[in-house]
Amino acid sequence: MSFDLSTLKFNDAGLIPAIAQDYATGEVLMMAWMNLESLKRTLETGQVTYWSRSRQEFWAKGATSGHVQTLKEMRVDCDADTILMQVDQVGAACHTGRRSCFFTAIDS
């Protein structure tokens, strides 16, 4: 079944949150933003590409670090406003050098 990308709900800036999850382990690795073009590039190439809000440019994960994300599967949530990508992650997903960006616990 083919999903119609035009049904996705982007925010006012034309972006949608995209969560990267390790395909083999299920570990949540990171969250970043995508626009329609970065989604299309990711689906066409299999190389996960995000939209950098700070640099206002496309950001192919691992292009400079070598810590690439290869797309294995892409899903959308029930509200069509968040993307979940299952990826094969090479090296660290976080810019801090950690495997996952979600390493800080919040205690009550």
ZAKEKOL-599480 format. One line per field, with one value per residue (C-alpha): residue number from 0; x, y, z; residue in three letters. Coordinates in pm, 1 decimal, decimal comma. Layout:
% residues N
resi: [NUM/...] .
c1: [X/...] .
c2: [Y/...] .
c3: [Z/...] .
resn: [ALA/...] .
% end
This chain:
% residues 108
resi: [0/1/2/3/4/5/6/7/8/9/10/11/12/13/14/15/16/17/18/19/20/21/22/23/24/25/26/27/28/29/30/31/32/33/34/35/36/37/38/39/40/41/42/43/44/45/46/47/48/49/50/51/52/53/54/55/56/57/58/59/60/61/62/63/64/65/66/67/68/69/70/71/72/73/74/75/76/77/78/79/80/81/82/83/84/85/86/87/88/89/90/91/92/93/94/95/96/97/98/99/100/101/102/103/104/105/106/107] .
c1: [0,0/134,7/103,2/2,8/259,1/15,1/-191,3/89,5/31,2/328,2/356,3/337,3/706,1/641,6/812,9/718,5/895,5/1083,5/1192,5/1477,9/1464,6/1722,0/1574,8/1737,5/1696,9/1403,5/1617,0/1498,5/1799,9/1699,8/1435,5/1486,4/1275,3/1189,9/1009,2/841,1/1156,1/1374,7/1112,2/1120,2/1502,2/1505,8/1257,3/1438,0/1791,9/1747,6/1987,8/1803,5/1798,1/1664,0/1600,3/1833,0/1635,8/1949,6/2136,0/1823,7/1955,0/1920,4/2122,5/2206,2/2275,2/2639,3/2754,1/3037,1/3065,1/3025,8/2750,9/2495,3/2137,3/2006,2/1628,7/1477,9/1114,7/912,8/581,6/344,2/144,1/-236,7/-266,0/-28,0/179,5/487,6/718,7/886,0/1186,7/1344,2/1707,4/2036,8/2255,7/2632,5/2810,1/2656,2/2318,9/2369,2/2595,2/2744,7/2892,9/2644,6/2448,2/2113,5/2015,0/1789,4/2050,8/1930,9/1676,8/1433,3/1374,9/1056,4] .
c2: [0,0/340,7/628,6/971,4/1219,5/1506,3/1382,4/1458,7/1747,2/1981,6/2271,1/2637,4/2626,3/2330,8/2084,6/1756,5/1586,4/1271,5/1015,7/779,4/436,4/158,2/-104,6/-400,5/-302,1/-59,8/198,2/555,2/739,8/1096,7/1340,6/1597,7/1788,1/1705,3/1893,6/1740,9/1754,1/1588,9/1314,2/1258,6/1254,0/1000,1/773,5/802,9/744,7/541,5/786,0/975,2/1346,8/1607,6/1981,3/2187,0/2473,3/2651,6/2630,2/2641,0/2358,4/1986,8/1768,3/1415,4/1237,6/1134,1/1338,5/1491,0/1253,8/922,5/829,8/759,4/647,3/410,1/393,8/50,5/149,8/469,7/500,3/782,1/815,2/804,3/1185,3/1205,5/1468,2/1267,2/1037,5/728,8/599,2/267,0/299,0/118,9/358,3/357,6/508,8/772,4/927,1/1219,9/1516,0/1462,9/1134,0/918,8/641,9/808,9/1169,2/1046,0/987,4/1235,5/1108,8/1346,7/1249,6/1340,1] .
c3: [0,0/-95,7/150,0/17,4/154,9/91,9/387,8/634,9/874,4/872,6/1117,5/1013,7/917,8/686,1/918,6/1082,2/1375,2/1276,8/1533,7/1449,5/1611,7/1581,7/1350,0/1527,6/1894,2/1904,2/2087,2/2030,4/1890,5/1812,7/1697,0/1425,2/1173,9/815,1/542,7/240,5/29,0/295,9/329,0/-46,4/-52,5/230,4/55,1/-280,5/-154,0/164,8/333,1/608,5/533,2/774,7/754,8/972,6/1124,8/1244,2/911,6/691,2/475,0/417,8/648,5/535,3/863,2/875,9/575,4/778,3/1076,8/896,9/1145,6/876,2/912,3/648,4/632,6/687,9/736,1/767,9/948,6/1033,1/1353,8/1369,1/1350,3/1051,9/1234,8/1337,4/1142,2/1287,7/1099,3/1176,4/1076,6/1062,1/1262,3/1208,1/1507,8/1732,1/1655,5/1894,9/1821,0/2170,8/2051,1/2240,1/2074,9/2159,2/2225,4/2507,4/2776,8/3042,3/3296,0/3462,7/3824,2/4010,1] .
resn: [MET/SER/PHE/ASP/LEU/SER/THR/LEU/LYS/PHE/ASN/ASP/ALA/GLY/LEU/ILE/PRO/ALA/ILE/ALA/GLN/ASP/TYR/ALA/THR/GLY/GLU/VAL/LEU/MET/MET/ALA/TRP/MET/ASN/LEU/GLU/SER/LEU/LYS/ARG/THR/LEU/GLU/THR/GLY/GLN/VAL/THR/TYR/TRP/SER/ARG/SER/ARG/GLN/GLU/PHE/TRP/ALA/LYS/GLY/ALA/THR/SER/GLY/HIS/VAL/GLN/THR/LEU/LYS/GLU/MET/ARG/VAL/ASP/CYS/ASP/ALA/ASP/THR/ILE/LEU/MET/GLN/VAL/ASP/GLN/VAL/GLY/ALA/ALA/CYS/HIS/THR/GLY/ARG/ARG/SER/CYS/PHE/PHE/THR/ALA/ILE/ASP/SER] .
% end
